[in-house]
Amino acid sequence: MRYEKKVTALSGALAILLAIWAAGLVFSPERVAARSESARLIAGKASDVASISLRSAAGGASVELVKSGSAWSLADGAARFPVQGQRVSSFLEDFGSISRLRVVAHSKESWSGFQLDEAQAKRALLKDASGKVLADVYVGGSGPTGSEIYLRRAGSDDSYSAESGIASYLGYGRSTWLDLRLLGGLKEGDVQSFTLKSSIALDGKGKPLTVVDCSLTRDGKGWKSGAAQIDPDASSSLLRAIVNLQGEDYVAAPPADAFARIDARIALDLGSGQTKVLEVGSPAGDNRFYARQTGGSLTFILSSFSLHGALKSLSELAPKK
């Protein structure tokens, strides 16, 4: 064989070997797996999401979150209640950050073992402003490492595992999403004086009334109430309890007589010249009361436990001997 033909034959053989080697790399089990795992749950950007429906399990009540402008709220029929915007942002960020799915099964028969069947799975349905579905995902149990979850897409039999903490956002009900602060973002330093008036049975019907009638005004770094001696730590603790008051839930349609009688009233005079007033109305059952901020449209359910910390008499604020 002439030298040129040998070179040509060897070059051809080398080209064939290189092609086989390249194909082996491209179609290796590791590469195929890597390509099959690379996937995102949201069809689009997280910023495109305008509604979120979360269901804890089959038959469980769903949480409906809707976006208006840049703000989120919880939908309860026609009513809209404020939610913790940072929690929604964190959920969407975690949801959108999932970029790798590992196939663990291909049949419906495997769903129950991963808690992905209809009876056990939690569901997250995300849509854009036009109503287009961006993600419809069922979330099951945790994987063996504890940091991964099992999930599946609606309309597919395949089950996957993914490294994600989105399960922590699901299955805990509406109260974990709602912003239930009665006074919003009010700070202790904003308050210059406050007045408490209450004659309410905090421990339940038939129990002794807790009678409170006092006013406190800032005095340097402490507080004063006429000639009464006031413990600075006790008064600061009281104001902190008032500013941080949180309800347990909102009421979309409170009874007509919810505030027919006001049994407790907390008025706070602010350095801005504004006054914020909280009113506690009739009992809502199980040591709870209807409450509202005057001038506001929201009605809260407030526990007697929370009110215990926010309604103190002057005798309870006196310096300890």
N, C-alpha and C positions, 0 to 999 in steps of 0.2 A: 504494500500500500504506500502510495506516495505520501510525502511529508504533509502536503497541504490537506489531503483527505483525512489524515490522522487528526490534524488540528481541528478540522471541521467536525469530525465525529466526536472528538472529546469535548469540544465546545457545546455541541448539541446535547451530549449526555449531561454536561454540567448544568446547562439551562434547564433540562428536565428535572435534575435533582434539586436545583434551587426552587423551581416551581412547586415540587412536592413538599419541600421544607417550608415554603411560604404558606402553602395551603394547610400544612399541619399546624402552623402557628395560628392562622385565621380560624380554622375549624377545630382547634383543640377544645376539649371539654371545659377548660378554665376560661378560654376566651368566649365560648358560646354562653357559658353561665354568666360571665360578666355582662355580656350584651343583654341577656334576658333579664338580668336583675336591674339594669339601669332603667328607671321609670319614675315618673312623678304622678302624684295622686290628683293634683289640680290641673285641669285643662286650661291653662292660662296663668295669669299672675294672681297672687293672693290679694292684691289691691282691687282686682275685678270682682271679688266676692261681695255681694250686696245683701244676701240673706243666708242664714245658717239655721238648719233644723237638726236638733239633737234629740235622739230617743235612747233612753237608758236600756230598754229591753222590750220584747214583744208585750204589748198591753200597757206598757208604762207611759206616763205622760211625757209629751215632747216639750222641749224648750225651743221657742221660735225667736231668733234674733234678727233684727232688720236694721239696715243702714239707711240713714237719711243725711245727705251731705257727707260730713266726715264723722258724724256721731252715730253710735249704735244704741238701740233700745230693745227691750224685750216686749214682744207682742202678746197681749192677753185679750183676745177678741179685738174690739176696737180700741182698747186702751193701750198705751205705750208707757213703759216704765224705764227709768235710766238704768244702765248697766255699767259695770267696771270696764271702761274702754281698754285699759291696759291688758286685762285678761283676754278680751277678744283678740287684741293684736298679737298677744303671745300665742294663743291657740292657732291663729292663721299662720304665724311665722313657723311654728313647730310642724303644722300640717304641710305647709309648702316646702319645708326643708327636707322632707322624705324624698330621696332620690335613688334609693336602691331597694328593690324587692327581691326576696329569695323565694322561689317556688318551693312549697312544701307538700303540695298535693294537687291533684287535678280533678277530683270528683266530689260531688255533693255528700257522698257517704262519709267523707272525712271531716265535714264541717263540725259535727258535734264534738269530736275529739279536740278541736281547737277553740271551742265555744263560739263558733261562727254560724251555728244554725239560728233559725228565726227566733227560737225561744230564749237564746242566751246572748246573742250578739247585740252590741250597741251600734247605733247607726248615725252617721254624719252626712247630711245632704246639703251641699253648697251650691248656690245659684248666683248668676250675675243679675244686673238690674233689669234685663229683658226677660228673666225667667229661665234662661238657658242653664242646664245642669253643668256645673264645672267639676263636681266630684260627688260620687254617691258610694260611700264606703261603709262596710260593716267591720267593726272592731271586736275581736274576741279576747282570749286570755293572753297571759304573758308566756314568753318562751323560757327555756331552761336557764338562760343567763340572767333573767330578771329585767334586762334592759331592752328586750325586744318584745314586740307584740305580734299577734296573728291578725291578719285582716284579709278581706276579699272585696272585690269590686262588684257592685250590683250588675247583674246580667252575665256574670262569669262563674264558672264552677271552680276556678282555680283558687287555691289558698296560698297566702304568702306570709313571710315573716319580715319584719322591718325594725330597725333600731329607731325607736321613737317613744316619746312620753305623752302622746296625745290621749292615751287612755285615761290619764289623770284629769282630763277636762270633761269626761263623759260619765254619766250615771250618777251625778250628785245633785241633780235637781236645780231649779231656777234660782234658789237663794244664793248659790255660789257665783252666779253671774250678776245678780242685781246689785246696784249701788244703793244701799239702804241707810245711808247717813242722813239723819233728820236735818242736820244743819250744813250739809254739803261739805265744803272744804274750809269751814270756819276754823280759825286758829285761836288758841287761848289768849294770845297777845292782842287780838282784835277787840276783846271784851273789856270795857271800862267799868261797867257795873251790871249787876243782875238781880232780879227779884224772883223769889219763889213763893208760890201760894198753892197749897194743896190740902184737901181734906178727903182722902181717898183710902180705901181699904186695900192696901198693897198685898196683904196676905190672903185675900179671898173674902168672899161674902160672909158676913157674920163675925169677922175678925175685927179687932180694934182699929179705928181710923188712925192714919198717920197725918197729924195736923202740922202743917208747915206754913209759916208766914214770916219771911225775912228778906232783907235787902242788903247787899254788900257792894261796896265801892272801893276801887283801887286806892291804896294809901302807900305811896312809895313802892316798895317791893312786896308789900302785903295787902291786906284787905281790912276794911273797917265797917262796922254796922252801928252807928250812933256811938254810945258809950260802952257797948259790949266788947269784951275781950275776944279776939278771934285768933285761933291758931292758924298760922300761915300755911303750914303743910296741909291741914285739914281743908282749908278754903281752896287751896290750889288743886287738891285732889277732887273736891266737889266740882269745880269749874271744868276740870279735865273730863270728868264723868258726863257732864252736861254736853260739852262740845263734841264728845265722841259717841253720843247716843246713836244707836242703830236699831232699826226695826227688824222684825223677823220676816216680814213680807209686806207687800202692798195689797190693798183691797181695791179691785176694779170698780165695784159697786157697793159702797158702804151703806148700811141701813139709814133710813131717813132720820132716825133719832140718834145717830152715832155721836153727834155733838150738840144735842138738845140741851145738855147740861155739861158745863166744863168743871171737872173736879180737880184738875191740876193745871197750873199755868206757870210757864217759865219765860220771863222777858229778859233779853240781853241787849244792853245799850252798847253800841260799838263806837270806836274812835272815829269812824267815818260819819257819825251822826245818825246812822240807821239804827233801827231797833228790830230785832228778830224775836218772834214770840212763838213758843210751842204750846199747844193745847192738848190736854188729855181728856177724852170724852168718856163715853160709857164703856162698861166691860165688854170684851169680845169673847169671853169664855176662857176657862182654863188659866186663870190668873194673867190674863192679857187684856189690853185696852186699845181702843182706837186712838190714834194720835195724828196730829197734823201741824204744819207750820202755817200760821195765819197768812192769808194771801196766796197760798200755794194751792195747787190742784191735786196733790197726792195725799192719800190716806194710808197710814202705816198701821201695822199691828205691832204693838210695843209690849214687852213682857214686864211684869211687876219686878222681876229681878233687876232689869236695867233701871227702872224707876227708883229702886231702893238706893242706888248709888248717886242718883241725880236730885233727890229730894231730901235735904237735911235741915233740921231745925237749928236755931242758934245754940241751943244747949249742946248739940252734937259737934259744933264747931268751936266750942270753948277750949282754951288751952288745957292740956292734960296736967293734972297736979301730981 
